[in-house]
Amino acid sequence: MIDLKYKTNLIVVILAALVSIAGWIVTGGFISGLYIGGGTFLTWALAREIDPKHEYSALLAAAISLINIFHYESISILIIAWLLLTLRMVNGLCGKPVTIFDMLLVLGLTTYLSFNSENSIYLIVFLLALALVSRGRKLTRTLVVINAIASILFLYQSFFLDYLSFNSFGSLNTQTVYSLILFGISFVLFWFLSKEDAVDDTGNKADRSRLLAGQVLYSASIILLVFFDAVSTNNLIIYVSVIIAITLYYIGVKIFKRN
């Protein structure tokens, strides 16, 4: 639940509502407006997961994503929500240990997306997330069982249902290629960001290694989705907005401190 006592939280809720209205007016569709407003909010939420140290970088990300108002085709809200939940499972920013319910919830949503879109790449991302969650932890029966279920589903979908296909580099448009370059460079950004002290939702110091794992998973997931799925232009704008905003804000803060 979002706490509206925090100024930035209140700002983004108001912004999302205003964007929904603006999107409705520009596109002429009420539902389209809601999707654009929801996309704006989720852009902010994604940025907060990637850069919890700088809360205003998330607002900048939401502002950049307003491009979607004028170039709207479709936003896959469920995919963004799935990515958000997967990141929270890995980065530990909730301040509590990952529970069986958390993993089963993400596995359930992953399974739904993989069957609904006829694409097993979502299960690869989940297995990668599970590997990051398991890192440095005692291998429990629960982790083994969930890993086994996801692995069996992936093998079944990929080899029996043919749910995995590769998009060749030549089939990607120019904007997508530039986006891939940006996400490749983002791993360098994450190395610097991981050195910043941040706090989790409970006010305690965030685990830097888990935070870095979540950051790496974010860009790795987008790269995998681009090569193995059909990422809509509007979703790509949201993903790119997060990286651009965090980069610009990080550089701006460093320059300001030096001066």
N, C-alpha and C positions, 0 to 999 in steps of 0.2 A: 504494500500500500504506500503510495507516495505521500510524504509529509509536506503539507502546504505551508507549514510554519517557516520553512526555508525559502528565502526570497527567489532563488533560482528555480526551485521546483514550482513555485506559484507562477513565475514568469513563463515557464515552458508550457504549463497547462493553459494559461490565457493565450499564449502564442498559438498553440495547437488548435484552440477553439476558433481564433480569428482566421487561421489558415484554412480551416474547414469551410468557413463562410466564404472566404476569398476563392477557394477552389470550386465551391458550388457555383459562384457567380461566373467565374472564368470558363469552367467546363460545361456549365448548364445542367450538371447532374448532382443531386444531393448526395448520393452514395459515393460518387467520385470525390466530392469535397471531403467527406468523412475519411476516405482512404488517404487522401493527401494530408489531412490533419493528423491522422494516426501515424502516417509515415514520418511526419515531422517530429512527433513525440518519440517514436522509436529510434529515430536518428540520435536524438538527445540521449536516450537511454543507452544505446550502444556506445556512444562516446564516453559516457560516465563509467562504463565497464572497462573501457580501454585506458582511459586517463582519469582515474579517480582523484588525482592530486589537484587538477585544475578544473574546477566546476564550470568556469565560464567558457572553456574550450568546447564544452558540450552545447552551450547556447549558440556558439559560433557555427558549430556543425549543423544545428537545426536551421540556422539562418541560411547557410549555403544550400541546404536541401530544398529551400523554397523555389528553386529552379523548377521543381516538379509541378508547380502550379501552372506554368506556361508550356510545359512539354509533357502533359500527362497522357499516358497510355494505359498502364496498369501497375499496381503495386501489390506484391504478394506479402501481405501483412503477416500471414501465418509463418512464412519462411523466416522473416525477420524476428518474429517472436521466438521461434525455435532456436535461432542462432543466439539470441539473447539468453535464453534459458541454458543453453549448452555452455556459453561463456561463464555464466554464474556458477555452474556446476564445477568448473575448472578453477576459476581465479580466486575463489574463497572470499570474495568481498562481502558476502552475506554475514561473515563473522562466525559461522557455525559449521560443524563438520557436515560433509555431504551424507545425506541419509539414503536409505534404500528407496524411499518414496521419490526423492529427487531424481535418482537414476532411472527408476521405472517410468516416471513422468516423461522424462526426456526420451527414453527408449520408445515409449508409446507414441509420442508425437513424431519421432523419427520414422517409426514403422509406418505410420499413417501417411506421412509425406512421401516416403519411398514407394508405397503402393499407389497412392493417388497420382503421383507424377510419373510413375513407371520408371523410376531412376534409383538405383541402389547407392548412388554417391552419398546420400544422406547418412547411410549406415557406415560408410567409410569415415565420415566426419565424426560420427558418434563413437566409433571404435578408437579413433585418434584421441578424442576427448577422454574416453575411459582409460586409455593408456597414460594420459597426463594426470588423471585423478589418482591412478594406482601408483604412480611414481613416488617412491619413498614411503609407501604404506605397506602394512602387512597384507598379503594376498588372502582375502577372506573368501569363504564359500560363495557369498553373495556376488562379489566381483567376478568370480570365475563363472558362475551361472549366467549372469547378465552378459558377460563377454561372449560366452558360448552361444546364447540366444541370438545376439546381434550378428555374430560370425556366421551362424547357420542361415540366418535370414539373408545376409549379404551373398553368400554362396548360392543359395537357392534362387534369389532374384537375378543375380548376374549370369549364372550359367544355365539355368533352366527356363527362366522367363526372359532372358536377354535384356535386362533392365539397365545395362551399363554400356554407354557409347561415348566415344571420344570426339570432341570438336577440334578439328585440326586448326593449327595456328592460322593458316591461310583463310579459313572460313570466318574468322573474327573480323569485325569492323574496326575502323581506326580508333574510335573512342574506347572500345574494349581493350585494344592492344595497349593504349596509353595507360589505361586503368591498371592493367597487369603490371606494367613497369612501375607504377606508383606503389602497388601492393608489394612488389619485390623490394623496393627501396625502404618500405615501411619497417622491414625487419631491423634495419639499422636504427631507425627512430626508436623502436621498442627497446633496443639495447640501452639507449640513453634514458628512456622513460623509466626503465626498470630500476635505475639507480636513485630515483626520486622516492622519498618517503611519502607514503599515503596511508590513509586510515580506512578501515572497513565500515560496514553499516553499524557496528556496535561501538565505534569510536576507538577501537584498538588498532595498533599498527598492522598494516596489511603485510602478508607474506610476499616478499619480492619475487621469489622463484615461482610461486603460483600465479602472481600477477603477470609475470613475463610469459608463462605458459598460456594464459588466456589471451594475451596480446598476439602471440605467435599463432595460436589457433584461429584467431579472427581472420588474419590475412590468408593463412593457409586454406581456410574454409572457402573464402571467396574465390581464390585461385582455382580450387578444385571444382567449385560450382560453375565457374566460367568455362572450364575445359570439358566438363561432363554433364552440364545441364544448360537450360535456356534461361539465362538471367535477364530479366526485363530491364529496359533502359532506366526506368524510374527506380528500381531496386539498386541498380549499379550507381546511380546518382547518390543514393542514400549511403551506400558503403564507402564511396569515394569521399563524400562530404565529411565523414568521420575522420579519415586519415588526413585530409587537407587541413581541416580545422585544428586538429591536435598538433600537426606540424607547425602551422603558422603561429598558433598560440605559444607553443614551446619555444620557438625561435624568438618571438616577441618578448617573452618573459626574460629570456637570457640576455637579450640586447638591452632591455630596460634596466636590469640589475647591474650590468656593466657600466651603464651611463649614470 
